[in-house]
Amino acid sequence: MRALIVGGGGREHALAWKLQKDQPSIEIVAAPGNPGIAALGRCVPVSADDVAGIVRLATNEKPQLVVIGPEAPLAAGLADALRSAEIPVFGPSRAAARIESSKAFAKALMREAGVPTARATRFVDAAAAKRSARELGAPVVIKASGLAAGKGVIVCETMAEADAAIDAMLTNDSFGTAGREVLVEEFMEGEELSLFAITDGTTVLPMLAAQDHKRLLEGDRGPNTGGMGAYAPVSLGSEALVADAVDRIFLPTLDALRSANAPFSGLLYAGLMLTAQGPRVVEFNARFGDPETEAILPLLESSLLEPVLAVASGSGLAGHELRWSSKHAVTTVVAASGYPDAPRKGASIKLPPPEGNVHVFHAGTALDSAGKLVTSGGRVFAVTAVAATLDAARRESARVAGAIELEGKQLRRDIGWREQERGAGASRN
Ligand code: AMP
């Protein structure tokens, strides 16, 4: 069994680790991978965004499974190209990935399907967008419709901020093509929850709910990042809430995608806002989230490989189930100095000795010309501790993340603080 993993971050390291745990004899090939994944398999220097290069690699390697990690190759049609070459792939078509790559498409689809979400209107004209923002009143959310690497959403406390965000996107082109169309969106109040589901387009296998921490600084302050940590499970994500989300959010969305000639298979990720009126969708992603994946997968006791293969091969998910550990997982991201604006690349790293219940997933790491481990991106590691209580998982995750030697490293020691304040997170046995 050979599996090709497309991507080279912490998410892909966690996917590779879990697939190999499920089937120790599996041969992992990663493009481009990273030094952490290289310890589990073979890394090939083909960029995840190089659709033709990945198709060539897959045609040569003939994997039984390709798992696409990041959103950009999905939006560029990598899954379609692989399917045309008759290579089994876990990941949606370009048309279905629009649920993530076009916020305007996602909004229209949700409106038609009656999926609960914030009211929003799309604009290409700045003056009209500003009028709409005034009608909604502050706070209001301005979003670039296209893929903007997690930076295209601005929550505006005042009309002056909303005007500036609209001008940046529509008038000054600061977000490139992603910002040529904007959504002016109603602000939703509540706690956020990340809910992943493996799906063949009709059957939905929801995963354990997680919560991530997007802000750079402790207490959820400072600039937005790709994510500074995550934890799972979240007590707010009860079985009843998840079942409700499957019925009112996932299934109608999948039906609507099918009706739009864009059937979705792969991993559908709903970012939910738990409002006073119930869960509402903040956004959909068409792939595993990062760093939630690094928190969730170590708690998955049943196989990930089996359902993923069932989706990729087209045999379907009927009869498949996921089984979870009763423990808690906390993931602390170790970021490079200067992250998120200008992360320092090439800084040397020294890792502490490995420990049993703590996974150090590599994200932005590389080997320099002398073979030494150095930083190559903003988020450098995702350190996941698994323990019987949330408190113990938090302590262990922060301790091991703190023991990584990296000059100017940034990390939050408060991952999971909301759950701790709720008094949840005791042993679930
Ligand atoms: P997104 O990229 O759409 O997930 O948005 C990034 C972040 O912006 C979300 O995780 C929320 O914290 C915030 N956000 C987006 N849309 C809204 C909204 N309508 N109301 C409140 N916060 C929002």
Boltz pocket constraint, residues with backbone or C-beta under 6 A from the ligand:
constraints:
  - pocket:
      binder: B
      contacts: [[A, 118], [A, 141], [A, 150], [A, 153], [A, 155], [A, 185], [A, 186], [A, 187], [A, 188], [A, 189], [A, 192], [A, 214], [A, 271], [A, 282], [A, 283]]
      max_distance: 6.0
